[in-house]
Amino acid sequence: MLPGPSELIVILLIVVIIFGAKRIPEIMGGLGKGIRSFKKAMDTDEPTSEPTTPAGNQTGQQKPQEPQKPASSA
């Protein structure tokens, strides 16, 4: 169920009261840039992330390092 015209007006008034009329264009501009960059990233055919696990370690967990013993001065 979509909100009706009266509910949209109430939501708009609340947004104006909270953010102020001067900040709304800045917020909408940032939102538009974010949507554009998201669409651009979705349109690219190249995968953006590669698997980062080393070939010998498929679980993604690292082996704990053994503490180094201090050299004895004899």
PEVENSUL-V162707 format. One line per field, one symbol per residue. ss: DSSP state (a for helix, b for strand, c for the rest). phi: phi as a letter, one per 20 degrees, with the letter a starting at -180 (. if undefined). burial: I if it has 9 or more other C-alpha atoms within 8 Angstrom, else O. Layout:
BEGIN
ss->???
phi->???
burial->???
END
This chain:
BEGIN
ss->ccccaaaaaaaaaaaaaaacaaaaaaaaaaaaaaaaaaaaaaaccccccccccccccccccccccccccccccc
phi->.efeffffffffffffffenffefffffffffffffffffffffeefecdfdeffeceendefffffeeffedd
burial->OOOOOOOIOOOOOOIIOOIIOOOIOOOOOOOOOOOOOOOOOOOOOOOOOOOOOOOOIOOOOOOOOOOOOOOOOO
END
